[in-house]
Amino acid sequence: EALDRAAGLAPESAQVQLDRGVALRAAGEGARAVEALGIARRLAPGDAEVAFALAGALADAGRWPEADQALEEAFELQPGLADRPEFEALRQRILTQLESVSPDR
């Protein structure tokens, strides 16, 4: 609720939307997390952390192609993200799901 209030006070703050999206994702509110992180992405299109967080939320929602695209964007913006274990775990999760849908990928 506090982050919702902060978002209301600073709707144009990418950081507030990012924090809100991360908190909503942790609370299991996937659709709201994707919405908040989508807003953050529009406000800060060059922010790799936003793209990475959005990729995770999209994966949680089962939106695999979009999650793959957001993860690729995060990597392009900040290649060093690939060194983080959580990046590799998310990448493997997305690839596994995409391959199960389209084995030719």
DSSP file (Angstrom, degrees, kcal/mol; ACC not computed):
  #  RESIDUE AA STRUCTURE BP1 BP2  ACC     N-H-->O    O-->H-N    N-H-->O    O-->H-N    TCO  KAPPA ALPHA  PHI   PSI    X-CA   Y-CA   Z-CA
    1    1 A E     >        0   0    0      0, 0.0     4,-2.4     0, 0.0     5,-0.2   0.000 360.0 360.0 360.0 -38.9    0.0    0.0    0.0
    2    2 A A  H  >  +     0   0    0      1,-0.2     4,-2.5     2,-0.2     5,-0.1   0.903 360.0  47.8 -62.4 -39.8    2.8    2.4    0.8
    3    3 A L  H  > S+     0   0    0      2,-0.2     4,-2.5     1,-0.2    -1,-0.2   0.845 108.7  54.2 -71.2 -32.0    4.3    1.9   -2.7
    4    4 A D  H  > S+     0   0    0      2,-0.2     4,-1.8     1,-0.2    -2,-0.2   0.915 110.5  47.0 -63.7 -41.4    0.9    2.4   -4.2
    5    5 A R  H  X S+     0   0    0     -4,-2.4     4,-1.9     2,-0.2    -2,-0.2   0.920 111.7  50.4 -64.9 -42.8    0.6    5.7   -2.4
    6    6 A A  H  X S+     0   0    0     -4,-2.5     4,-2.4     1,-0.2    -2,-0.2   0.900 108.7  52.2 -61.6 -40.0    4.2    6.6   -3.5
    7    7 A A  H  < S+     0   0    0     -4,-2.5    -1,-0.2     1,-0.2    -2,-0.2   0.865 108.6  51.5 -64.6 -34.7    3.3    5.8   -7.1
    8    8 A G  H  < S+     0   0    0     -4,-1.8    -1,-0.2     1,-0.2    -2,-0.2   0.854 113.6  43.8 -68.4 -34.3    0.2    8.1   -6.7
    9    9 A L  H  < S+     0   0    0     -4,-1.9    -2,-0.2     1,-0.2    -1,-0.2   0.794 130.6  24.0 -79.3 -29.8    2.5   10.9   -5.5
   10   10 A A    ><  +     0   0    0     -4,-2.4     3,-2.0    -5,-0.2    -1,-0.2  -0.498  68.0 159.6-134.9  64.6    5.2   10.3   -8.1
   11   11 A P  T 3  S+     0   0    0      0, 0.0    -1,-0.1     0, 0.0    -3,-0.1   0.697  76.6  55.4 -64.6 -17.4    3.6    8.6  -11.0
   12   12 A E  T 3  S+     0   0    0     -3,-0.1     2,-0.8     4,-0.0     3,-0.1   0.253  81.1 108.3 -98.0  12.4    6.4    9.7  -13.3
   13   13 A S    <>  -     0   0    0     -3,-2.0     4,-2.1     1,-0.2     5,-0.2  -0.811  50.1-166.6 -94.2 112.4    9.1    8.1  -11.2
   14   14 A A  H  > S+     0   0    0     -2,-0.8     4,-2.7     1,-0.2     5,-0.2   0.883  90.1  54.9 -62.3 -37.8   10.6    5.0  -12.8
   15   15 A Q  H  > S+     0   0    0      2,-0.2     4,-2.9     1,-0.2     5,-0.2   0.913 107.6  48.2 -64.4 -42.1   12.3    4.1   -9.5
   16   16 A V  H  > S+     0   0    0      2,-0.2     4,-2.6     1,-0.2    -1,-0.2   0.925 113.9  47.1 -63.4 -43.4    9.0    4.2   -7.6
   17   17 A Q  H  X S+     0   0    0     -4,-2.1     4,-2.7     2,-0.2    -2,-0.2   0.888 112.5  50.3 -66.2 -38.0    7.3    2.1  -10.3
   18   18 A L  H  X S+     0   0    0     -4,-2.7     4,-2.6     2,-0.2     5,-0.2   0.956 112.6  45.8 -62.7 -50.3   10.3   -0.4  -10.3
   19   19 A D  H  X S+     0   0    0     -4,-2.9     4,-2.3     1,-0.2    -2,-0.2   0.905 114.0  49.7 -59.2 -41.9   10.2   -0.7   -6.5
   20   20 A R  H  X S+     0   0    0     -4,-2.6     4,-2.7    -5,-0.2    -1,-0.2   0.923 111.3  48.8 -63.1 -45.3    6.4   -1.1   -6.6
   21   21 A G  H  X S+     0   0    0     -4,-2.7     4,-2.4     2,-0.2    -2,-0.2   0.904 111.3  49.0 -63.0 -42.1    6.6   -3.8   -9.4
   22   22 A V  H  X S+     0   0    0     -4,-2.6     4,-2.3     2,-0.2    -1,-0.2   0.918 113.3  47.3 -63.6 -43.4    9.3   -5.7   -7.5
   23   23 A A  H  X S+     0   0    0     -4,-2.3     4,-1.6    -5,-0.2    -2,-0.2   0.907 112.2  49.5 -65.5 -41.8    7.2   -5.7   -4.3
   24   24 A L  H  <>S+     0   0    0     -4,-2.7     5,-2.9     2,-0.2     4,-0.2   0.900 110.4  50.8 -64.5 -39.9    4.0   -6.7   -6.1
   25   25 A R  H ><5S+     0   0    0     -4,-2.4     3,-1.7     1,-0.2    -2,-0.2   0.931 109.4  50.2 -62.0 -45.3    5.9   -9.6   -7.8
   26   26 A A  H 3<5S+     0   0    0     -4,-2.3    -1,-0.2     1,-0.3    -2,-0.2   0.815 108.5  53.7 -62.5 -30.0    7.2  -10.7   -4.4
   27   27 A A  T 3<5S-     0   0    0     -4,-1.6    -1,-0.3    -5,-0.2    -2,-0.2   0.432 120.5-110.1 -84.4   0.4    3.6  -10.6   -3.0
   28   28 A G  T < 5S+     0   0    0     -3,-1.7     2,-1.1    -4,-0.2    -3,-0.2   0.678  77.9 132.6  80.9  17.2    2.4  -12.8   -5.9
   29   29 A E     >< +     0   0    0     -5,-2.9     4,-2.3     1,-0.2     5,-0.2  -0.602  24.7 166.4-101.0  71.9    0.5  -10.1   -7.6
   30   30 A G  H  >  +     0   0    0     -2,-1.1     4,-2.8     1,-0.2     5,-0.2   0.867  68.0  49.9 -58.6 -46.9    1.8  -10.8  -11.1
   31   31 A A  H  > S+     0   0    0      1,-0.2     4,-2.0     2,-0.2    -1,-0.2   0.914 114.6  45.2 -63.3 -42.2   -0.6   -8.8  -13.2
   32   32 A R  H  > S+     0   0    0      2,-0.2     4,-2.5     1,-0.2    -1,-0.2   0.855 111.9  53.5 -68.7 -33.9   -0.1   -5.7  -11.1
   33   33 A A  H  X S+     0   0    0     -4,-2.3     4,-2.8     2,-0.2     5,-0.3   0.933 108.8  48.4 -64.8 -45.7    3.7   -6.2  -11.1
   34   34 A V  H  X S+     0   0    0     -4,-2.8     4,-2.3     1,-0.2    -2,-0.2   0.909 112.1  50.5 -60.7 -41.4    3.7   -6.4  -14.9
   35   35 A E  H  X S+     0   0    0     -4,-2.0     4,-1.9    -5,-0.2    -2,-0.2   0.948 113.0  44.1 -61.5 -49.7    1.7   -3.2  -15.1
   36   36 A A  H  X S+     0   0    0     -4,-2.5     4,-2.3     1,-0.2    -2,-0.2   0.908 115.8  47.4 -63.4 -42.0    4.0   -1.3  -12.7
   37   37 A L  H  X S+     0   0    0     -4,-2.8     4,-2.3     2,-0.2    -1,-0.2   0.823 108.2  55.7 -71.8 -30.0    7.1   -2.6  -14.4
   38   38 A G  H  X S+     0   0    0     -4,-2.3     4,-2.0    -5,-0.3    -1,-0.2   0.891 108.5  48.3 -64.8 -39.0    5.7   -1.7  -17.8
   39   39 A I  H  X S+     0   0    0     -4,-1.9     4,-2.2     2,-0.2    -2,-0.2   0.930 110.6  51.0 -64.6 -45.0    5.2    1.8  -16.6
   40   40 A A  H  X S+     0   0    0     -4,-2.3     4,-2.2     1,-0.2    -2,-0.2   0.894 108.6  52.2 -59.1 -39.8    8.7    1.9  -15.3
   41   41 A R  H  < S+     0   0    0     -4,-2.3    -1,-0.2     1,-0.2    -2,-0.2   0.900 109.1  49.0 -64.8 -40.5   10.0    0.6  -18.7
   42   42 A R  H  < S+     0   0    0     -4,-2.0    -1,-0.2     1,-0.2    -2,-0.2   0.866 115.0  45.6 -65.8 -34.8    8.1    3.4  -20.5
   43   43 A L  H  < S+     0   0    0     -4,-2.2    -2,-0.2     1,-0.2    -1,-0.2   0.794 129.8  22.9 -77.6 -29.0    9.6    6.0  -18.1
   44   44 A A    ><  +     0   0    0     -4,-2.2     3,-1.9    -5,-0.2    -1,-0.2  -0.568  67.8 168.0-137.7  70.5   13.1    4.6  -18.2
   45   45 A P  T 3  S+     0   0    0      0, 0.0    -1,-0.1     0, 0.0    -3,-0.1   0.685  78.0  52.7 -64.2 -17.1   13.5    2.7  -21.5
   46   46 A G  T 3  S+     0   0    0      4,-0.0     2,-0.7    31,-0.0    -5,-0.1   0.235  79.9 112.5-100.5  14.8   17.3    2.4  -21.1
   47   47 A D    <>  -     0   0    0     -3,-1.9     4,-2.0    -6,-0.2     5,-0.2  -0.789  48.0-166.0 -95.2 111.8   17.3    1.0  -17.6
   48   48 A A  H  > S+     0   0    0     -2,-0.7     4,-2.6     1,-0.2     5,-0.2   0.852  88.0  56.6 -64.7 -36.0   18.6   -2.6  -17.6
   49   49 A E  H  > S+     0   0    0      2,-0.2     4,-2.5     1,-0.2    -1,-0.2   0.885 107.3  49.2 -64.8 -37.4   17.3   -3.3  -14.1
   50   50 A V  H  > S+     0   0    0      2,-0.2     4,-2.6     1,-0.2    -2,-0.2   0.940 112.2  47.4 -65.2 -46.7   13.8   -2.3  -15.1
   51   51 A A  H  X S+     0   0    0     -4,-2.0     4,-2.2     1,-0.2    -2,-0.2   0.894 113.0  49.6 -62.0 -39.8   14.0   -4.6  -18.2
   52   52 A F  H  X S+     0   0    0     -4,-2.6     4,-1.9     2,-0.2    -1,-0.2   0.926 111.8  47.0 -65.2 -45.6   15.3   -7.4  -16.0
   53   53 A A  H  X S+     0   0    0     -4,-2.5     4,-2.1     1,-0.2    -2,-0.2   0.904 112.1  51.2 -62.9 -40.9   12.6   -7.1  -13.4
   54   54 A L  H  X S+     0   0    0     -4,-2.6     4,-2.8     1,-0.2     5,-0.2   0.901 105.8  55.6 -63.4 -40.6   10.0   -6.9  -16.1
   55   55 A A  H  X S+     0   0    0     -4,-2.2     4,-2.3     1,-0.2    -1,-0.2   0.917 108.7  48.0 -57.8 -43.5   11.4  -10.1  -17.7
   56   56 A G  H  X S+     0   0    0     -4,-1.9     4,-2.4     2,-0.2    -1,-0.2   0.910 112.5  47.6 -64.2 -42.7   10.9  -11.9  -14.4
   57   57 A A  H  X S+     0   0    0     -4,-2.1     4,-1.5     2,-0.2    -2,-0.2   0.900 112.1  49.7 -66.7 -40.0    7.4  -10.7  -13.9
   58   58 A L  H  <>S+     0   0    0     -4,-2.8     5,-2.7     2,-0.2     4,-0.2   0.893 110.5  50.8 -65.1 -39.0    6.4  -11.6  -17.5
   59   59 A A  H ><5S+     0   0    0     -4,-2.3     3,-1.8    -5,-0.2    -2,-0.2   0.925 107.3  53.2 -62.8 -44.0    7.9  -15.1  -16.9
   60   60 A D  H 3<5S+     0   0    0     -4,-2.4    -1,-0.2     1,-0.3    -2,-0.2   0.840 108.6  51.1 -58.6 -32.3    5.9  -15.5  -13.7
   61   61 A A  T 3<5S-     0   0    0     -4,-1.5    -1,-0.3    -5,-0.1    -2,-0.2   0.455 117.8-114.4 -84.8  -1.2    2.8  -14.6  -15.8
   62   62 A G  T < 5S+     0   0    0     -3,-1.8     2,-1.3    -4,-0.2    -3,-0.2   0.690  73.5 137.0  76.6  17.5    3.7  -17.2  -18.4
   63   63 A R     >< +     0   0    0     -5,-2.7     4,-2.5     1,-0.2     5,-0.2  -0.566  24.6 167.6 -96.0  69.8    4.2  -14.6  -21.0
   64   64 A W  H  >  +     0   0    0     -2,-1.3     4,-2.8     1,-0.2     5,-0.2   0.869  65.6  48.9 -61.1 -49.1    7.4  -16.4  -22.3
   65   65 A P  H  > S+     0   0    0      0, 0.0     4,-2.1     0, 0.0    -1,-0.2   0.915 115.9  45.6 -60.3 -39.6    8.0  -14.6  -25.6
   66   66 A E  H  > S+     0   0    0      2,-0.2     4,-2.5     1,-0.2    -2,-0.2   0.887 112.2  51.6 -68.4 -37.9    7.7  -11.2  -24.0
   67   67 A A  H  X S+     0   0    0     -4,-2.5     4,-2.4     2,-0.2    -1,-0.2   0.913 109.6  50.2 -63.3 -42.0    9.8  -12.3  -21.1
   68   68 A D  H  X S+     0   0    0     -4,-2.8     4,-2.3     2,-0.2    -2,-0.2   0.909 111.1  48.9 -61.6 -43.2   12.5  -13.5  -23.5
   69   69 A Q  H  X S+     0   0    0     -4,-2.1     4,-2.3    -5,-0.2    -2,-0.2   0.916 112.1  47.8 -63.9 -44.1   12.4  -10.1  -25.3
   70   70 A A  H  X S+     0   0    0     -4,-2.5     4,-2.3     2,-0.2    -2,-0.2   0.884 111.9  50.1 -66.2 -37.8   12.7   -8.1  -22.0
   71   71 A L  H  X S+     0   0    0     -4,-2.4     4,-2.3     2,-0.2    -1,-0.2   0.906 110.2  49.8 -67.4 -40.5   15.6  -10.3  -20.9
   72   72 A E  H  X S+     0   0    0     -4,-2.3     4,-2.6     1,-0.2    -2,-0.2   0.906 110.3  51.2 -62.0 -41.2   17.4   -9.8  -24.2
   73   73 A E  H  X S+     0   0    0     -4,-2.3     4,-2.2     2,-0.2    -2,-0.2   0.918 108.5  51.2 -61.8 -43.5   16.8   -6.1  -23.8
   74   74 A A  H  X S+     0   0    0     -4,-2.3     4,-2.1     1,-0.2    -2,-0.2   0.917 111.3  48.2 -59.7 -43.4   18.3   -6.1  -20.3
   75   75 A F  H  < S+     0   0    0     -4,-2.3    -2,-0.2     1,-0.2    -1,-0.2   0.909 110.4  50.7 -64.2 -43.1   21.3   -8.0  -21.6
   76   76 A E  H  < S+     0   0    0     -4,-2.6    -1,-0.2     1,-0.2    -2,-0.2   0.876 113.3  46.1 -62.6 -37.1   21.8   -5.5  -24.5
   77   77 A L  H  < S+     0   0    0     -4,-2.2    -1,-0.2     1,-0.3    -2,-0.2   0.841 134.9  10.6 -74.0 -33.5   21.6   -2.6  -22.1
   78   78 A Q    ><  -     0   0    0     -4,-2.1     3,-2.4    -5,-0.2     4,-0.3  -0.664  62.6-174.3-149.5  85.5   24.0   -4.1  -19.5
   79   79 A P  G >  S+     0   0    0      0, 0.0     3,-1.8     0, 0.0     4,-0.2   0.767  80.5  73.2 -55.5 -27.5   25.8   -7.2  -20.6
   80   80 A G  G >  S+     0   0    0      1,-0.3     3,-1.8     2,-0.2     4,-0.3   0.687  76.6  79.2 -61.9 -17.7   27.3   -7.7  -17.1
   81   81 A L  G X  S+     0   0    0     -3,-2.4     3,-2.2     1,-0.3     6,-0.3   0.827  78.6  70.9 -57.7 -30.4   23.8   -8.8  -15.9
   82   82 A A  G <  S+     0   0    0     -3,-1.8    -1,-0.3     1,-0.3    -2,-0.2   0.689  87.5  64.7 -62.6 -17.1   24.6  -12.2  -17.4
   83   83 A D  G <  S+     0   0    0     -3,-1.8    -1,-0.3    -4,-0.2    -2,-0.2   0.616  82.1  94.9 -79.9 -12.4   27.2  -12.7  -14.6
   84   84 A R  S X> S-     0   0    0     -3,-2.2     4,-1.8    -4,-0.3     3,-0.9  -0.654  75.4-137.9 -83.3 132.2   24.4  -12.7  -12.0
   85   85 A P  H 3> S+     0   0    0      0, 0.0     4,-2.5     0, 0.0     5,-0.2   0.852 104.0  56.3 -56.8 -35.7   23.1  -16.2  -11.0
   86   86 A E  H 3> S+     0   0    0      2,-0.2     4,-2.0     1,-0.2     5,-0.2   0.811 104.1  54.1 -69.0 -27.8   19.5  -14.9  -11.1
   87   87 A F  H <> S+     0   0    0     -3,-0.9     4,-2.8    -6,-0.3    -1,-0.2   0.953 110.8  44.8 -66.6 -49.5   19.9  -13.8  -14.7
   88   88 A E  H  X S+     0   0    0     -4,-1.8     4,-2.6     1,-0.2    -2,-0.2   0.894 112.3  52.3 -62.7 -40.3   21.1  -17.2  -15.8
   89   89 A A  H  X S+     0   0    0     -4,-2.5     4,-2.2     2,-0.2    -1,-0.2   0.918 112.4  44.9 -62.3 -43.1   18.3  -18.9  -13.8
   90   90 A L  H  X S+     0   0    0     -4,-2.0     4,-2.6     2,-0.2     5,-0.2   0.905 111.6  52.9 -67.7 -40.6   15.7  -16.8  -15.4
   91   91 A R  H  X S+     0   0    0     -4,-2.8     4,-2.7     1,-0.2    -2,-0.2   0.926 111.1  46.5 -59.8 -44.9   17.2  -17.3  -18.9
   92   92 A Q  H  X S+     0   0    0     -4,-2.6     4,-2.5     2,-0.2    -1,-0.2   0.898 111.6  51.6 -64.6 -40.6   17.2  -21.0  -18.4
   93   93 A R  H  X S+     0   0    0     -4,-2.2     4,-1.8    -5,-0.2    -2,-0.2   0.924 113.0  44.8 -61.4 -45.3   13.6  -20.9  -17.2
   94   94 A I  H  X S+     0   0    0     -4,-2.6     4,-2.8     2,-0.2     5,-0.2   0.939 113.6  49.1 -65.4 -47.8   12.5  -18.9  -20.2
   95   95 A L  H  X S+     0   0    0     -4,-2.7     4,-2.6     1,-0.2     5,-0.2   0.897 109.4  52.7 -61.5 -40.6   14.4  -21.0  -22.7
   96   96 A T  H  X S+     0   0    0     -4,-2.5     4,-1.7     1,-0.2    -1,-0.2   0.920 112.6  44.7 -59.7 -44.4   12.9  -24.2  -21.2
   97   97 A Q  H  X S+     0   0    0     -4,-1.8     4,-1.3     2,-0.2    -2,-0.2   0.912 113.4  49.4 -68.3 -42.3    9.4  -22.9  -21.6
   98   98 A L  H  X S+     0   0    0     -4,-2.8     4,-2.7     1,-0.2     3,-0.2   0.903 111.2  50.1 -64.6 -39.6    9.9  -21.6  -25.1
   99   99 A E  H  < S+     0   0    0     -4,-2.6    -1,-0.2     1,-0.2    -2,-0.2   0.837 106.6  54.8 -68.0 -32.2   11.5  -24.9  -26.2
  100  100 A S  H  < S+     0   0    0     -4,-1.7    -1,-0.2    -5,-0.2    -2,-0.2   0.797 114.7  40.8 -70.9 -26.6    8.5  -26.8  -24.8
  101  101 A V  H  < S+     0   0    0     -4,-1.3    -2,-0.2     1,-0.3    -1,-0.2   0.851 134.4  18.7 -83.9 -39.8    6.1  -24.7  -26.8
  102  102 A S    ><  -     0   0    0     -4,-2.7     3,-2.3    -5,-0.2    -1,-0.3  -0.772  64.8-174.6-135.5  87.1    8.3  -24.6  -29.9
  103  103 A P  T 3  S+     0   0    0      0, 0.0    -1,-0.1     0, 0.0    -4,-0.1   0.693  82.4  66.2 -59.6 -18.1   10.9  -27.4  -30.0
  104  104 A D  T 3         0   0    0      1,-0.2    -5,-0.1    -5,-0.0    -2,-0.0   0.570 360.0 360.0 -78.8  -8.1   12.4  -26.0  -33.2
  105  105 A R    <         0   0    0     -3,-2.3    -1,-0.2    -7,-0.2    -6,-0.1   0.488 360.0 360.0 -61.5 360.0   13.5  -22.8  -31.4
